């Protein structure tokens, strides 16, 4: 499945006198892999909220494959093809991994009557199995979601979004709270999923080693506005980016 082209045009969101997102204009090519970075409070998560319809912009537009999706409700945006990983605890904490995926698919397709069957329909079970295989969760199919390790819960978050066949997948700090080894295993899994599905993948991440290792393009936010965008090599040595992070002219990789 090829990803969708996402365009943000002049997106702005203010909360009272605070401008959280300030005239953000960005284009994400279909099938691309992009990172969004920036200091704390730069507006990264707010930008994801605007894209997914969790909050409405004060101005500007969001376009998916050239179609304006600004102002649609969250479920409509998911149906159009934008997915985002959410917290397992807020979804199906008492379901097994396989049941969680089947429930997400059935709910997405409006087949909620099937939620109460002992076994999901065959097509749903097969899709759940495919996603578990992609995410490395097959061996945990019968494990209750709330009993998973932190890393496996994060993988289930991603699997739940993937089960809905998104054109665009948004990941907000997929390695948060993990140790060094677990972080690298997670990001390798994310990169493998992108290679397998070729969806448009956009992730927020604070670990610069991870960003520079896998992102094709890096976008930098500061005070809600786009400070810079380019290849990892260009961003790594951009004086404005270095100053925003470090207040120095030292190359970013030396202190990442």
N, C-alpha and C positions, 0 to 999 in steps of 0.2 A: 504494500500500500504506500503510495506516494503522499507526502505531506501537503498541506495547504499553504498558500501564500498569505501571510498576515501583514497587514499594514496599519500602523497607528498614525493618525493625522492630527497634530495639534492637540493632543490630549492634555487636559488640565483638570485638576481636582483640588479644591480648597475646602478647608474645614475652619469656618470662621475666618480669622485673619491669617491662618497658616496655609500656605500653598504647598501641598504634598506632591503634586505632579504638575510640572510647569511646561506647557507647550511641547510635549514629547512627540516627536515625529520619527518613526523608525519603520523600516521595511525588513521583513524576514522572508527570505526566499523559500519556496516550497522545498521541503526535504533538508533544510539546513539545520546545523547544530550550533546554537548560540548561547553564550553566557552573559548574564547581566550582573555587574558588580558595582560596588559603591560603598562609601562609608555608612555606618549605622544612621538611619534616618534619611537616607538618600531618596526614598520613595519607591524602592524596588518591589516590595510586597503590595503596596498600593497600586502599582502598575498592573500586577497580576490580578488584583481585585477588579480593576477597571476592564481588563480584557475578558474576564469570566463573568461579568455582570453582577458581582457581589456588591459593588457600589456603582453609581451612575456618574459619568464625567460631568464636570461643570461646563466643559466645552470640548470640542473635538470629536473624532470618529474612530471606530474600530472596524476594519474591513477584513473579511475572510474570503479569499478568492475573488476579490473585487466586489463582494456583496456587503452592504452596510449592516452590521449586526449591533450597532450601538443602541442601547436602551432595551434590548431583548432581555427576558428573564433568564435566570441561570440555566434552567432546564432546556430552554430553547437554544441557548448557546452551546450546551453540551450536544444536543441533537444535531446542530450544524457542524460539529466536529472539533470543538475545543475541549480538551480534557485537562484535569488538574488533580494531582494526588491530594487526598484529604486524610485526616486522622482516622485510623481504624476504629478507635474507641467510640467515635461518634456515629459509626455506621452499623456494623454487625458484630459486636464484641463477643457474643455467645455462639456465633456460627463458626464452623470450621473454615479453613481456607477455601476449600472447594465450594462449600455452601455460600460463603461470602461472595465469591465470584459469580455463582449462578444467580444469587439474589440481585446483584448489581445489574446483570444482563437483563433479567426478567423485569426489574423495575424500570430500567431504561426503555425497554420495548413495550411497556404498558401491559405486561402479561402477569400482573400481580396475583391473579387467581392461582397461578402455578406455584406460588411461593409456599403454599400449604400442602403440596404433594410430597410424598415420601421421597420421590426421586425427580430430579429436574428433567424436562424434555431432552431428548437425545442431542438435538442440535446445540442446546445450551451447555449440556455436559461436555460436549466435544470442544466447544469454544473455551470453556473454563480450563479444560485439560491443556489446550494449546497455550493459553496464557501462562498457566503454571509452569509448563515446560520452558517457555521463553524466559521467565523470571527466576528459574531455579527453585521453584517452590513445590515441585511434584512430590517430593518426599515428605512434605508437610501438609498434604491435601487433607488429612483427617485431624489436624491439630486445630484446636479452638484459637481464634484470632488473639484473644487477650493473653494467651499463654505463650505467644511467640516472643522471641528475643526482640530487642529494639530494632536491630538491623533487619530482621525478617518482617517485622511490622511495617517498616519503611518500604520493603519490597512489595508487601501486600498492598500498601497504598498505591504504589505505581501500577501493580497488576490490576487493581480495581479500575483505574483510569484506562489502562490499555484494553480491558475487556469491552469497552464501549467503542472501540475502533476509532480513536481520535485522529484527525488530520494534523492537529497541533497539540502537543503535550507540554504542559508547564510544570516544572518541578521547583519547589521553593526549598532550597537548602537540603537536598536529598541525603547529605552525609552528616547533618547536624546531630551532635550527641554521640558520635561514634569515635572509637579509637583509631589510630593511624592505619593499622592493617585492615580493619573493617571498612574504613572510608575508601581505601583503594579497591577493595573487593566490590563495594557498592558502585563506584564510578565505572569500573570495568564492566559491570553488569548493565548499567545505564547505557554505556557506549555500545555494547553488544546489541541491546534492544533497538537502539537507533539504527545501527547497521542492518539489522534484520527487517525492520519495518519501514525505514526511511520516512518516518513522519517528521514534521517540523518540530524540533525539540528545543525548548528554551529553558535554561535553568539558572537559578540564583545561587551563588556560591561565594563563600568568604575565603576558602582555601585557594590561594593563587596557584599553587603547584597543580591542583586539579584543573583549574580554569585553563591554564596555559598548556596543559597536556592534551585536553580533548576538544576544546572549543574551536570551531572554524573562525568564528567572529566573536569579538568581545564588545559589549556596549557598557559604557560607564555612566552612571548617574551620580549627580551631586546636587543637593538642595532641590531635588525633584526634576532637574533638567538634565538633558544629555550633555555630558562633558566631552566625551570622545567615543569613537567607535572605529574598529579596524581589526586586523589580524592580531593574534596574541603577541607576536614579535613587535608590532608597531605600538600596541598598548603598553607592553612591558617597559618601553623606553620613552613613552610620551611624557614630557616634562610636566604638563598640567595634571596628568593622572598621578604621577609620582608625588607631586606636591599635595594633591588632595588626600592621598593615603598617608604620606610620610612627612610632609613638610621639608623635603630634602631633594637634592638632585641625584640621589643614589639610585641606580637601576633597581627596578622592583623585584627582580628575581633574587637579588642578594639578601633580601630580608623577608621573603615570602614564607 
